[in-house]
Amino acid sequence: MGQNQFELVIFDCDGVLVDSEPIINRIFAETLTEAGFPITYAEVTQKFIGKSLKTCLEIIETSYNKPLPKNFMELCKEREMAPLEKEIKPVPGISEVLEQITLPKCVASNNSHRHIQMVLKLTGLLDKFDGKIYSANDVLRPKPFPDVYLYAAEQMNTNPEYCAVIEDSVPGVQAASAAGMTVFGYAYHSDVSQQAVVRRCTALFEAGAKIVFNDMRQLSQLL
């Protein structure tokens, strides 16, 4: 498919535009451990990559057979703020790629509007997507359901089959595939080993990604 056959490029946010996952996973592991649910950073990255927070919390409560503290999600969000503000960076190469892609672009994420706005602002990417940000909070069901992708396409007046989606997680790839879009799986993460990247490539392919790539700078060619 040549660039002229796509009419819209939809980006996931965390892990695709901003390199926030290492920070969020670290805080999540620390906060869980302190709350009496001991888990390591490595376990969090393996078990929960790309799942919605709600799903992660359900898995934890089931596996430890006890409820999490009531305010656990708020606590995580509060504790993420300072490290995100200090440490968050754009995904390597993304700024150049956003300059090169002339097609209309938007963001579709499982995260809240507040989070998406904050991380894009901190990384200097917000003006690239101003007013074109869609959250799973806008729809009934989060990824892996296709709702947020279908909603983004509808808001951008584009038929799903002409949408290219850039995703780094299995639920995200499943969501975009279910929406009838062409998915490009981004498999690189600064905080995982080469082996983990290979596992991730395979998982993204199996979930329905048409092409899997490791370097964001390749994206404009791939499209």
PLY file of the C-alpha trace (Angstrom):
ply
format ascii 1.0
element vertex 223
property float x
property float y
property float z
element edge 222
property int vertex1
property int vertex2
end_header
0.00 0.00 0.00
1.49 3.34 -0.96
1.23 6.46 1.16
-1.50 7.80 -1.13
-3.84 4.96 -0.16
-3.89 5.94 3.51
-5.90 9.01 4.41
-5.25 9.12 8.15
-2.49 8.02 10.54
-3.63 7.21 14.08
-1.00 7.02 16.80
-1.28 5.29 20.15
0.29 7.53 22.82
2.34 5.74 25.50
5.20 3.76 23.96
4.58 5.15 20.47
4.79 8.94 20.90
6.22 9.18 24.41
8.59 6.83 26.19
6.53 6.77 29.37
6.13 3.05 29.99
9.41 2.52 31.90
8.43 5.30 34.34
4.80 4.21 34.74
5.76 0.53 35.19
8.38 1.38 37.81
5.93 3.46 39.88
3.22 0.81 39.46
5.56 -1.92 40.79
6.72 0.24 43.73
3.19 1.29 44.71
1.86 -2.29 44.47
4.73 -3.66 46.55
4.18 -1.04 49.26
0.45 -1.85 49.32
1.27 -5.48 50.14
1.20 -6.89 46.60
4.91 -7.60 46.04
5.83 -7.49 42.35
9.01 -6.60 40.49
9.44 -4.12 37.67
10.34 -7.02 35.32
7.12 -8.88 36.20
5.05 -5.76 35.54
6.60 -5.29 32.08
6.03 -8.95 31.22
2.51 -9.39 32.55
0.84 -6.08 31.92
2.35 -4.59 28.80
-0.39 -2.76 26.89
-3.29 -3.87 29.09
-5.64 -1.22 30.43
-5.06 -0.27 34.07
-8.48 -1.66 35.03
-7.53 -5.07 33.57
-4.15 -5.01 35.37
-5.83 -4.30 38.69
-8.34 -7.13 38.17
-5.49 -9.57 37.42
-3.62 -8.49 40.56
-6.65 -8.83 42.84
-7.39 -12.28 41.41
-3.82 -13.55 41.71
-3.34 -12.27 45.28
-6.93 -13.10 46.21
-7.48 -9.79 48.04
-8.74 -6.32 47.10
-6.43 -3.40 46.37
-6.74 -0.28 48.53
-9.70 1.88 47.39
-7.60 4.83 46.24
-4.90 2.74 44.55
-5.36 4.18 41.04
-5.34 7.77 42.31
-2.21 7.00 44.32
-0.40 5.67 41.23
-1.42 8.68 39.15
-0.26 11.08 41.86
3.08 9.34 42.22
3.67 9.25 38.45
3.39 13.02 38.09
6.80 14.11 39.38
8.90 11.38 37.67
7.02 11.89 34.39
7.64 15.62 34.53
11.34 15.05 35.19
12.14 12.03 33.03
9.69 11.66 30.16
11.10 11.92 26.64
9.57 11.58 23.19
10.12 8.20 21.50
13.44 8.49 19.59
12.83 9.77 16.05
9.14 10.58 16.51
9.49 14.37 16.13
11.20 14.00 12.72
8.64 11.42 11.61
5.71 13.69 12.52
7.29 16.42 10.38
7.70 14.03 7.43
4.18 12.56 7.46
1.95 14.94 5.50
-1.26 12.93 6.03
-3.79 13.98 8.70
-2.83 12.57 12.12
-4.52 11.97 15.45
-4.03 10.13 18.76
-6.17 7.26 20.14
-5.19 6.00 23.59
-6.54 3.90 26.46
-5.35 6.65 28.81
-7.35 9.64 30.07
-7.36 12.98 28.24
-5.55 14.51 31.20
-2.68 12.03 30.93
-2.41 12.27 27.13
-2.40 16.09 27.21
0.19 16.13 30.00
2.71 13.74 28.41
2.39 15.31 24.94
2.87 18.77 26.41
5.94 17.66 28.40
7.53 16.17 25.27
6.69 19.13 23.02
4.36 17.08 20.80
0.99 18.51 21.80
0.78 21.10 19.02
1.12 18.30 16.44
-2.21 16.82 17.61
-4.12 19.75 19.01
-7.82 18.95 19.18
-7.23 15.55 17.57
-6.89 13.46 20.71
-9.26 10.57 21.47
-9.34 8.62 24.73
-10.93 5.30 25.69
-12.86 7.46 28.19
-14.78 8.89 25.19
-16.19 5.46 24.31
-17.86 2.48 26.01
-14.99 -0.02 25.94
-11.19 0.33 26.00
-8.74 -1.48 23.70
-8.62 -4.46 22.82
-12.14 -3.44 21.69
-12.09 -1.34 18.50
-14.26 1.47 19.95
-11.63 4.20 20.38
-10.18 3.61 16.89
-13.61 3.64 15.24
-14.46 6.80 17.17
-11.21 8.50 16.07
-11.85 7.61 12.41
-15.43 8.87 12.66
-14.31 12.16 14.26
-11.69 12.57 11.52
-14.25 11.69 8.80
-12.19 8.79 7.48
-13.24 5.30 6.49
-11.46 2.71 8.77
-9.95 0.87 5.77
-7.98 4.01 4.86
-6.50 4.37 8.36
-2.96 3.37 9.32
-2.47 2.74 13.04
0.84 2.81 14.94
0.65 0.58 18.02
3.13 -1.00 20.42
0.87 -3.32 22.43
-1.05 -6.50 21.70
-4.43 -5.15 22.92
-3.86 -2.03 20.81
-3.07 -4.06 17.69
-6.13 -6.24 18.32
-8.30 -3.12 18.69
-7.10 -1.53 15.45
-7.35 -4.84 13.53
-10.89 -5.34 14.80
-11.66 -1.82 13.54
-10.57 -2.93 10.05
-7.46 -0.72 9.96
-3.91 -1.47 8.79
-1.64 -1.82 11.83
2.07 -1.06 12.05
3.53 -2.63 15.19
6.32 -0.69 16.90
8.38 -3.17 18.91
11.24 -1.20 20.43
11.25 -0.23 24.10
14.14 1.39 25.87
13.60 -0.69 29.00
13.51 -4.22 27.57
16.14 -6.70 26.41
16.73 -7.78 22.81
14.99 -11.07 23.60
11.95 -9.20 24.86
11.88 -7.13 21.65
11.88 -10.33 19.57
9.04 -11.77 21.70
7.18 -8.53 21.27
7.59 -8.56 17.46
6.08 -12.04 17.35
3.23 -11.08 19.66
2.39 -7.98 17.57
2.38 -10.03 14.35
0.14 -12.67 15.92
-2.24 -9.97 17.14
-2.67 -8.75 13.55
0.04 -6.18 12.80
0.75 -6.04 9.07
4.30 -4.78 9.52
6.46 -4.77 12.65
9.36 -2.34 12.94
11.97 -1.36 15.56
13.06 2.12 14.60
10.51 4.94 14.57
12.58 6.75 11.90
11.52 4.05 9.39
7.85 4.90 9.69
7.46 7.49 6.93
9.05 5.03 4.43
6.84 2.18 5.64
3.70 4.25 5.14
0 1
1 2
2 3
3 4
4 5
5 6
6 7
7 8
8 9
9 10
10 11
11 12
12 13
13 14
14 15
15 16
16 17
17 18
18 19
19 20
20 21
21 22
22 23
23 24
24 25
25 26
26 27
27 28
28 29
29 30
30 31
31 32
32 33
33 34
34 35
35 36
36 37
37 38
38 39
39 40
40 41
41 42
42 43
43 44
44 45
45 46
46 47
47 48
48 49
49 50
50 51
51 52
52 53
53 54
54 55
55 56
56 57
57 58
58 59
59 60
60 61
61 62
62 63
63 64
64 65
65 66
66 67
67 68
68 69
69 70
70 71
71 72
72 73
73 74
74 75
75 76
76 77
77 78
78 79
79 80
80 81
81 82
82 83
83 84
84 85
85 86
86 87
87 88
88 89
89 90
90 91
91 92
92 93
93 94
94 95
95 96
96 97
97 98
98 99
99 100
100 101
101 102
102 103
103 104
104 105
105 106
106 107
107 108
108 109
109 110
110 111
111 112
112 113
113 114
114 115
115 116
116 117
117 118
118 119
119 120
120 121
121 122
122 123
123 124
124 125
125 126
126 127
127 128
128 129
129 130
130 131
131 132
132 133
133 134
134 135
135 136
136 137
137 138
138 139
139 140
140 141
141 142
142 143
143 144
144 145
145 146
146 147
147 148
148 149
149 150
150 151
151 152
152 153
153 154
154 155
155 156
156 157
157 158
158 159
159 160
160 161
161 162
162 163
163 164
164 165
165 166
166 167
167 168
168 169
169 170
170 171
171 172
172 173
173 174
174 175
175 176
176 177
177 178
178 179
179 180
180 181
181 182
182 183
183 184
184 185
185 186
186 187
187 188
188 189
189 190
190 191
191 192
192 193
193 194
194 195
195 196
196 197
197 198
198 199
199 200
200 201
201 202
202 203
203 204
204 205
205 206
206 207
207 208
208 209
209 210
210 211
211 212
212 213
213 214
214 215
215 216
216 217
217 218
218 219
219 220
220 221
221 222
